[in-house]
Amino acid sequence: MSTLLMYMHMTSKPLRIREPVQVYLDQGDRSLLEEVVSRTGLSRAEILRRGMRMAADALLAEREPGSSFEHLIGALGDDASLPEDLSTRHDHYLYGESQGGASNPD
């Protein structure tokens, strides 16, 4: 497991705050959802999240290039124990010291 993934796994706080949403489906939509879940092995919630993102991509295509980065801002939360240099040394946290590339940016 990479250093970043191990770090993220070991943190006590969840990295995302999720809000429950209730959705009412008719029988046809429920059957469709169950078929997609069965074929993909993904959860119902993940299927609905992906469907929402696909709909947003199609319907909000007029957005400026790069606007999708807005969804990434704050994705790791505001956990004070996150490394301060995560944005500049992400390769180090993902791959460790043994990977090639620039050694230490400092």
MODELLER restraints for C-alpha pairs under 7 A, 6 or more apart:
rsr = mdl.restraints
at = mdl.atoms
rsr.add(forms.Gaussian(group=physical.xy_distance, feature=features.Distance(at['CA:2:A'], at['CA:94:A']), mean=5.37, stdev=0.5))
rsr.add(forms.Gaussian(group=physical.xy_distance, feature=features.Distance(at['CA:2:A'], at['CA:95:A']), mean=5.93, stdev=0.5))
rsr.add(forms.Gaussian(group=physical.xy_distance, feature=features.Distance(at['CA:3:A'], at['CA:93:A']), mean=5.18, stdev=0.5))
rsr.add(forms.Gaussian(group=physical.xy_distance, feature=features.Distance(at['CA:3:A'], at['CA:94:A']), mean=5.63, stdev=0.5))
rsr.add(forms.Gaussian(group=physical.xy_distance, feature=features.Distance(at['CA:3:A'], at['CA:95:A']), mean=6.77, stdev=0.5))
rsr.add(forms.Gaussian(group=physical.xy_distance, feature=features.Distance(at['CA:3:A'], at['CA:96:A']), mean=6.49, stdev=0.5))
rsr.add(forms.Gaussian(group=physical.xy_distance, feature=features.Distance(at['CA:4:A'], at['CA:93:A']), mean=4.75, stdev=0.5))
rsr.add(forms.Gaussian(group=physical.xy_distance, feature=features.Distance(at['CA:4:A'], at['CA:94:A']), mean=5.07, stdev=0.5))
rsr.add(forms.Gaussian(group=physical.xy_distance, feature=features.Distance(at['CA:15:A'], at['CA:76:A']), mean=5.23, stdev=0.5))
rsr.add(forms.Gaussian(group=physical.xy_distance, feature=features.Distance(at['CA:15:A'], at['CA:77:A']), mean=5.61, stdev=0.5))
rsr.add(forms.Gaussian(group=physical.xy_distance, feature=features.Distance(at['CA:16:A'], at['CA:75:A']), mean=6.77, stdev=0.5))
rsr.add(forms.Gaussian(group=physical.xy_distance, feature=features.Distance(at['CA:16:A'], at['CA:76:A']), mean=6.73, stdev=0.5))
rsr.add(forms.Gaussian(group=physical.xy_distance, feature=features.Distance(at['CA:16:A'], at['CA:77:A']), mean=6.41, stdev=0.5))
rsr.add(forms.Gaussian(group=physical.xy_distance, feature=features.Distance(at['CA:33:A'], at['CA:44:A']), mean=6.98, stdev=0.5))
rsr.add(forms.Gaussian(group=physical.xy_distance, feature=features.Distance(at['CA:37:A'], at['CA:43:A']), mean=6.19, stdev=0.5))
rsr.add(forms.Gaussian(group=physical.xy_distance, feature=features.Distance(at['CA:37:A'], at['CA:44:A']), mean=6.21, stdev=0.5))
